[in-house]
Amino acid sequence: MQFEDLSISKSVLLAITEEGYTNPTPIQEKAIPIILEGKDLIGCAQTGTGKTAAFAIPILSHLHPVVSKATKGKKIRTLVVTPTRELAIQIGESFDTYGKFLNTKQLTIFGGVSQVPQVDELKKGVDILITTPGRLLDLHKQGFIDLDHLYHLVLDEADQMFDMGFINDVKKIIKLTPANRQTLLFSATMPLPIRELAEQFLKNPETVQVTPVSSTTEMVQQRIYFVEKPEKKQLLLHVLREDNLKNVLVFSRTKHGADNIAKSLKKNGFNAEAIHGDKSQSARQRVLNGFKDKEIDILVATDVAARGIDIEQLPYVINFDLPNIPETYVHRIGRTGRAGNNGIAISFCGKDEEVYWKDIIKLTKSNFKVIEDHPFPWQGKVAPSTTIKEKTTTGNPGPKKNNRSGKSKSGDSRKSENSKKKKKRWY
């Protein structure tokens, strides 16, 4: 299927063509027709599958005739709610790209910066508002945002909003919108609170699910190092120097940890910066742009801050800390191996993280290359699945192989019969 086979606006199609896109991704192919029909939608897809375009393209196609015929001031017709500033900016850029031949006006707002310029733009009138929950509720309370004329409500990265404690804010926002709105909910995972939210506020929604969260792309080679926790920084330096790695995204579980890792890298001569929620918006955007433009070699990020990082040719991801939620591992390594490119995902596992590692294995059932030949292995304890040198582990080893000849090593027929019985019991 091609984009021209979908019933989207010719102006939007022209913008898509100029960007060099001809074929929709699986979620775009499935979601766009449903959204164009005006139905509510639950989209389950991880970052990097093209889900922003999956809702931006049909929304712009729907708004085109409405905006063109409007004779009075612009009113908010589409509201997109997302958990982080970086994601809001990224979504805003997508609407600008696909709507560049339309008369629509979009505004992206978020907290952490002065509200004055945002209020000035709201007063002029906007068609599409992209926002984080806190700033939206704040400006609505002050009377600067009117949602009475809303057509579309998009809840993007719903699971992250839940993890960040925004779920109650989201419920408040939904209640501020018209009952006849079209609601689109996108989430990489579907935990119980998100399913309850969908059941409560969506009307007979269609469900689209692509690339299940447990899957990892074959384009990414996954490596695991079992390392003593205090020596992780030394191992990171060793890995970076050994392979002369550039354009590396390093994940830290905490903001403080991200700062410490970046500080250690700088001290040892690496061009590295950290990005997390405690950084100012201008600082975060400066660092992010520097990394995208390859002016910064190594970016150390927390999971929330990394949600706005969308780089097609990012070759390396390093999990300095393993995530305590296995689905997060899939999101992390999904930052590399995109758009048909190969990638390498490297993980460090301390003894205290063994339970996290086992959960990742159980969820992904992926193949991992265990790297034992390094200076900082576990001491006094056997690392899981590393009893054989350079062994490749898998999350689903399956049953042990049986003697296919049907004969025992001793040739004893009674032992052969016992072996067959054991085989039956095994299965």
C-alpha positions in Angstrom: 0.0 0.0 0.0 1.1 3.6 -0.7 0.0 6.9 1.0 -1.8 7.8 -2.2 -4.1 4.8 -1.7 -5.4 6.3 1.5 -8.1 9.0 1.5 -5.9 11.8 2.8 -5.9 15.4 1.7 -4.0 16.2 -1.5 -2.1 19.0 0.3 -1.0 16.6 3.1 -0.1 14.0 0.5 2.1 16.5 -1.3 3.9 17.3 2.0 4.4 13.6 2.7 5.8 13.1 -0.9 8.2 16.0 -0.5 9.6 14.3 2.7 10.4 11.3 0.6 7.8 8.9 2.0 5.7 6.7 -0.2 4.7 3.7 1.9 3.0 3.9 5.3 4.3 2.0 8.2 2.1 -0.9 9.6 0.5 1.3 12.3 -0.1 4.1 9.8 -1.7 1.7 7.3 -4.0 0.4 10.0 -4.8 3.5 12.0 -5.2 6.2 9.3 -8.4 4.7 7.7 -10.0 4.2 11.2 -9.2 7.8 12.2 -10.5 9.2 8.9 -13.8 7.4 9.6 -14.1 9.3 12.9 -13.9 6.3 15.2 -12.1 6.2 18.5 -8.8 4.3 18.5 -6.5 2.5 20.9 -3.1 2.2 19.3 -0.5 0.0 20.9 2.9 0.7 19.4 6.3 1.5 20.7 8.3 4.6 19.8 9.8 4.5 16.3 7.0 2.8 14.5 5.6 6.1 13.0 2.7 6.6 15.3 2.9 10.4 15.4 2.3 10.5 11.6 -0.4 7.9 12.1 -2.6 10.4 13.9 -1.2 13.7 12.5 -1.8 12.8 8.8 -5.6 12.0 9.2 -6.2 14.8 11.7 -4.7 17.4 9.3 -6.7 15.8 6.4 -9.9 16.2 8.4 -9.1 19.8 9.5 -8.2 21.0 6.1 -11.7 21.7 4.8 -12.9 23.0 8.2 -10.0 25.5 8.5 -10.4 26.6 4.9 -14.1 27.4 5.3 -13.6 29.2 8.7 -14.5 32.9 8.5 -14.0 33.8 12.1 -11.0 33.4 14.6 -9.3 30.0 15.0 -10.5 27.7 17.7 -8.8 24.7 19.2 -10.0 21.7 17.1 -7.3 19.2 18.0 -5.6 18.7 21.4 -2.6 16.4 21.8 -1.5 15.6 25.3 1.9 14.1 25.9 4.1 13.6 29.0 7.3 15.5 28.1 8.5 18.7 26.6 10.7 16.9 24.1 7.8 14.8 22.8 5.6 17.8 22.6 8.2 19.6 20.4 8.7 16.5 18.3 5.0 16.1 17.7 4.7 19.8 16.9 7.4 19.5 14.3 5.5 16.6 12.7 2.3 18.7 12.4 4.3 21.5 10.9 5.9 19.2 8.4 2.7 17.4 7.2 0.6 20.5 7.4 2.9 23.0 5.6 0.6 23.4 2.7 -2.5 23.9 4.9 -3.9 26.9 6.6 -3.7 25.2 10.0 -1.9 26.8 12.9 -0.4 24.7 15.7 1.0 25.7 19.0 3.2 23.7 21.3 3.2 24.6 25.0 4.8 23.1 28.2 5.9 24.1 31.6 9.3 25.2 32.8 9.3 28.4 30.6 7.4 31.7 30.7 3.8 31.4 29.8 3.6 34.9 28.4 4.6 34.0 24.8 2.3 31.0 24.9 -0.7 33.0 26.1 0.0 35.6 23.4 -0.2 32.9 20.7 -3.3 31.4 22.3 -5.1 34.8 22.1 -4.4 35.0 18.4 -6.1 31.6 17.9 -4.8 28.1 17.1 -6.3 25.0 15.4 -4.0 22.4 17.0 -2.7 22.5 20.5 0.1 20.2 21.7 0.8 20.3 25.4 2.0 18.6 28.5 -0.7 18.0 31.2 0.4 20.5 33.8 0.7 23.6 31.6 -2.6 22.8 29.9 -4.6 22.7 33.2 -2.8 25.8 34.5 -3.7 27.9 31.4 -7.2 26.5 31.3 -7.7 27.5 34.9 -6.6 31.0 34.0 -9.1 31.2 31.2 -6.7 31.2 28.3 -7.7 27.8 26.8 -11.2 26.9 25.5 -11.8 23.3 24.6 -15.5 23.6 23.8 -15.0 23.3 20.0 -12.7 20.3 20.1 -12.9 17.6 17.4 -9.9 15.4 18.3 -8.3 14.5 21.6 -5.0 12.5 21.3 -3.4 11.0 24.4 0.1 10.0 23.4 2.5 7.8 25.4 -0.4 7.1 27.9 1.7 4.6 29.8 4.4 7.1 30.4 1.9 9.7 31.7 0.7 7.0 34.1 4.3 6.3 35.2 5.0 10.0 35.7 1.9 10.5 37.9 -0.2 12.3 35.3 -3.1 9.9 35.2 -5.4 12.1 37.3 -4.5 15.2 35.3 -5.4 13.3 32.1 -8.8 12.4 33.6 -9.4 16.1 34.4 -8.4 17.1 30.9 -10.8 14.5 29.3 -13.7 15.8 31.3 -13.0 19.4 30.0 -13.6 18.2 26.4 -16.9 17.8 24.5 -18.6 14.4 24.8 -18.8 14.1 21.0 -15.0 14.4 20.5 -13.0 11.7 18.7 -10.5 10.2 21.2 -7.2 8.6 20.1 -5.1 6.8 22.8 -1.6 5.6 22.0 0.5 3.6 24.4 3.5 1.4 24.1 2.1 -0.9 26.8 -1.4 -1.4 28.2 -1.2 -1.7 32.0 -4.5 -2.0 33.9 -4.9 1.8 34.6 -4.6 2.6 30.9 -7.1 -0.1 29.9 -9.5 1.3 32.6 -9.0 4.8 31.2 -9.8 3.6 27.7 -12.9 1.8 28.8 -14.1 4.9 30.7 -13.6 7.6 28.1 -13.5 5.9 24.7 -16.6 5.0 22.7 -16.5 1.6 21.0 -12.8 2.1 20.0 -11.0 0.1 17.3 -7.7 -1.4 18.5 -4.6 -1.4 16.4 -1.5 -3.2 17.7 1.8 -3.5 15.9 5.3 -4.6 16.9 4.3 -6.0 20.4 6.3 -4.5 23.2 8.0 -7.8 24.0 9.6 -8.0 20.5 13.0 -6.6 19.7 14.1 -5.9 16.1 16.5 -8.3 14.4 18.4 -5.2 13.2 19.8 -4.8 16.7 22.6 -7.0 18.0 22.3 -7.3 21.8 25.2 -7.8 24.1 25.4 -8.2 27.9 28.3 -7.6 30.3 28.0 -9.0 33.9 30.0 -6.5 35.9 30.6 -5.6 39.5 28.5 -2.5 40.2 31.3 -0.2 41.5 33.2 -0.9 38.3 30.5 0.0 35.8 32.1 3.4 35.0 35.4 1.8 34.3 33.7 -0.8 32.1 32.0 2.0 30.2 35.3 3.7 29.5 36.8 0.3 28.5 34.0 -0.4 26.0 34.0 3.1 24.5 37.8 3.0 24.0 38.0 -0.6 22.9 35.7 -0.1 19.9 36.1 3.7 19.5 32.4 4.3 19.8 30.7 7.5 18.7 27.1 8.6 18.6 26.2 6.6 21.7 23.1 7.0 23.8 23.7 5.8 27.4 20.7 5.1 29.7 20.8 5.9 33.4 18.0 5.0 35.8 18.3 8.3 37.7 19.0 12.0 37.1 21.8 12.0 39.6 23.3 8.9 38.0 23.2 10.6 34.5 25.1 13.6 35.7 27.7 11.4 37.4 28.2 9.3 34.3 28.6 12.4 32.1 31.0 14.0 34.5 33.1 10.8 34.6 33.2 10.6 30.8 34.2 14.3 30.5 37.0 13.8 33.0 38.4 11.0 30.9 38.4 13.0 27.7 35.0 12.1 26.1 32.7 14.6 24.6 29.6 13.8 26.6 26.5 15.6 28.0 23.6 14.6 30.3 19.9 15.2 29.7 17.1 14.8 32.2 14.1 16.5 33.8 16.0 18.8 36.1 17.7 20.5 33.2 16.1 23.7 31.9 14.2 23.4 28.6 16.8 25.5 26.7 19.7 23.3 28.1 17.9 20.1 27.1 17.1 21.3 23.6 20.7 22.6 23.1 22.1 19.2 24.2 19.6 17.2 22.1 20.3 19.3 19.0 24.0 18.9 19.6 23.7 15.1 19.8 21.5 15.0 16.7 24.0 17.1 14.8 26.9 14.9 16.0 28.5 17.7 17.8 28.2 15.7 21.0 29.5 12.1 20.9 27.8 10.6 23.9 24.4 11.5 25.4 23.6 10.2 28.9 19.8 10.2 29.4 17.1 9.1 31.8 14.1 7.2 30.2 11.7 10.1 30.4 14.1 12.6 28.8 15.0 10.1 26.1 11.4 9.9 24.9 11.9 12.9 22.6 15.0 11.5 21.0 14.2 10.3 17.4 17.4 9.7 15.4 17.2 7.3 12.4 20.8 6.4 12.3 21.8 6.0 16.0 24.3 3.1 16.0 24.7 2.4 19.7 22.6 2.2 22.9 24.2 1.4 26.2 22.2 0.4 29.3 24.5 1.6 32.0 21.7 0.6 34.5 19.2 -2.1 33.6 15.6 -0.9 33.9 13.5 -2.5 36.6 10.6 -2.7 34.1 11.4 -5.1 31.3 9.2 -3.3 28.7 11.5 -0.3 29.2 14.4 -2.3 27.9 12.6 -2.8 24.6 11.9 0.9 24.3 15.5 1.7 25.0 17.1 -0.5 22.5 14.4 0.5 20.0 16.3 3.8 19.7 18.8 2.0 17.5 18.3 -0.3 14.5 15.7 2.1 13.0 14.7 2.9 9.4 16.4 -0.2 8.1 19.8 0.5 9.8 21.7 -1.9 12.0 22.3 -1.2 15.7 24.1 -2.5 18.7 22.6 -2.5 22.2 25.0 -3.1 25.1 23.8 -3.7 28.6 25.7 -3.8 32.0 24.3 -6.1 34.6 25.4 -5.8 38.3 24.7 -8.5 40.8 21.9 -6.4 42.2 20.2 -6.3 38.8 20.1 -10.0 38.2 16.3 -10.1 38.8 15.9 -7.4 36.2 17.9 -9.3 33.7 15.9 -12.4 34.2 12.7 -10.4 33.7 14.1 -9.0 30.4 15.0 -12.5 29.2 11.5 -13.8 30.1 9.8 -11.0 28.2 11.8 -10.6 25.1 13.0 -14.2 24.5 15.8 -12.5 22.5 19.3 -13.8 21.7 22.1 -12.1 23.6 25.8 -12.3 23.1 27.4 -12.6 26.6 30.7 -10.8 26.7 32.9 -12.4 29.3 36.3 -11.2 28.0 36.4 -7.9 29.9 38.4 -6.7 33.0 35.5 -6.4 35.5 33.5 -9.6 35.7 31.4 -10.7 38.7 33.5 -12.0 41.6 32.5 -14.9 43.8 29.3 -15.7 41.9 28.5 -17.3 38.6 26.8 -15.0 36.2 23.5 -16.3 34.8 23.8 -18.2 31.5 27.6 -17.7 31.3 28.9 -21.1 32.2 30.3 -21.6 28.7 32.8 -19.1 27.3 31.4 -16.8 24.7 28.1 -18.5 25.0 25.0 -17.0 23.3 22.1 -17.1 25.6 18.4 -17.1 24.7 15.3 -16.3 26.7 13.7 -19.6 25.6 16.3 -22.4 25.6 13.6 -25.1 25.2 13.9 -28.7 26.2 17.2 -30.6 26.1 18.0 -32.5 22.9 17.2 -36.2 23.0 19.1 -39.0 21.5 17.6 -39.1 18.0 19.0 -42.5 17.1 16.8 -44.1 19.7 19.8 -46.0 21.1 21.5 -45.5 24.4 25.3 -44.9 24.5 25.7 -48.4 26.0 23.4 -50.0 23.4 21.2 -51.4 26.2 17.7 -51.7 24.8 16.2 -51.4 28.3 18.0 -48.0 28.7 16.6 -47.0 25.3 13.1 -47.8 26.5 13.6 -45.7 29.7 14.9 -42.9 27.6 11.7 -43.0 25.4 9.6 -42.9 28.6 11.5 -39.9 29.9 11.0 -38.2 26.6 7.3 -38.6 26.9 7.3 -37.3 30.4 9.4 -34.3 29.4 6.8 -33.2 26.8 
